[in-house]
Amino acid sequence: MNETQFEHEKKLPRTRRLATLSSIRKEIIRVYEEARNAGTDAAQIQYHRALTFILSNAAQVMKDESIQDIEERLDKLERTIGAPQ
């Protein structure tokens, strides 16, 4: 029998689209899991800490935008209800 060699390409890291709070939450969890596997390497720990900081800020911006949208919709509704009929 002949020996068969299989060649495989190294998979590139998957880039997630961080368009929702849920997707950001999942990415934070993924980064956390990577950080736990990084061991005691100070550079890796700092790298993961920075990523988590950035992701947390992105989540806060999305929450703020959502609250702003709700407030605008509420103001519009209040103006509509308060208008003389």
C-alpha positions as CSV (number, residue, x, y, z in Angstrom):
1,M,0.0,0.0,0.0
2,N,1.1,3.5,-0.7
3,E,1.5,6.1,2.0
4,T,-0.7,9.1,1.4
5,Q,0.3,12.5,2.6
6,F,-2.3,15.1,3.4
7,E,-1.4,18.7,3.2
8,H,-3.5,21.2,5.1
9,E,-3.5,24.9,5.3
10,K,-3.3,26.6,8.6
11,K,-6.7,28.1,9.4
12,L,-6.8,31.9,9.7
13,P,-8.4,33.2,12.8
14,R,-12.1,33.8,12.4
15,T,-13.0,37.4,12.4
16,R,-16.4,37.9,14.1
17,R,-18.7,40.7,13.2
18,L,-19.3,42.6,16.3
19,A,-22.6,44.2,15.4
20,T,-24.7,43.1,18.4
21,L,-24.2,43.0,22.2
22,S,-24.5,39.2,22.0
23,S,-21.7,38.9,19.5
24,I,-19.5,41.2,21.7
25,R,-20.3,39.1,24.7
26,K,-19.3,35.9,22.8
27,E,-16.0,37.5,21.7
28,I,-15.2,38.6,25.3
29,I,-15.8,35.0,26.4
30,R,-13.5,33.7,23.6
31,V,-10.7,36.2,24.6
32,Y,-11.1,35.2,28.3
33,E,-10.7,31.5,27.4
34,E,-7.6,32.4,25.4
35,A,-6.2,34.4,28.3
36,R,-6.7,31.4,30.6
37,N,-4.7,29.3,28.3
38,A,-1.9,31.9,27.9
39,G,-0.5,31.0,31.3
40,T,1.8,33.4,33.1
41,D,3.2,35.2,30.0
42,A,2.9,38.9,31.0
43,A,2.8,40.1,27.4
44,Q,-0.1,37.8,26.4
45,I,-2.0,38.7,29.6
46,Q,-1.7,42.4,28.7
47,Y,-2.7,41.7,25.1
48,H,-5.9,39.9,26.3
49,R,-6.6,42.6,28.9
50,A,-6.4,45.3,26.1
51,L,-8.8,43.3,23.9
52,T,-11.3,42.9,26.7
53,F,-11.1,46.6,27.5
54,I,-11.8,47.5,23.8
55,L,-14.7,45.0,23.6
56,S,-16.2,46.3,26.8
57,N,-16.1,49.9,25.5
58,A,-17.7,48.8,22.2
59,A,-20.5,47.1,24.2
60,Q,-21.0,50.3,26.3
61,V,-21.2,52.4,23.1
62,M,-23.9,50.1,21.7
63,K,-25.9,50.3,24.9
64,D,-25.7,54.1,24.9
65,E,-26.9,54.2,21.2
66,S,-29.7,51.9,22.1
67,I,-30.8,54.0,25.1
68,Q,-30.6,57.2,22.9
69,D,-32.8,55.6,20.3
70,I,-35.3,54.6,22.9
71,E,-35.3,58.1,24.4
72,E,-35.9,59.6,20.9
73,R,-38.8,57.3,20.2
74,L,-40.3,58.0,23.6
75,D,-40.1,61.7,23.1
76,K,-41.7,61.4,19.7
77,L,-44.5,59.3,21.2
78,E,-45.0,61.8,24.1
79,R,-45.3,64.6,21.5
80,T,-47.8,62.7,19.5
81,I,-50.0,61.8,22.5
82,G,-49.7,65.3,24.0
83,A,-50.8,67.0,20.7
84,P,-54.3,68.6,20.8
85,Q,-56.9,66.6,19.0
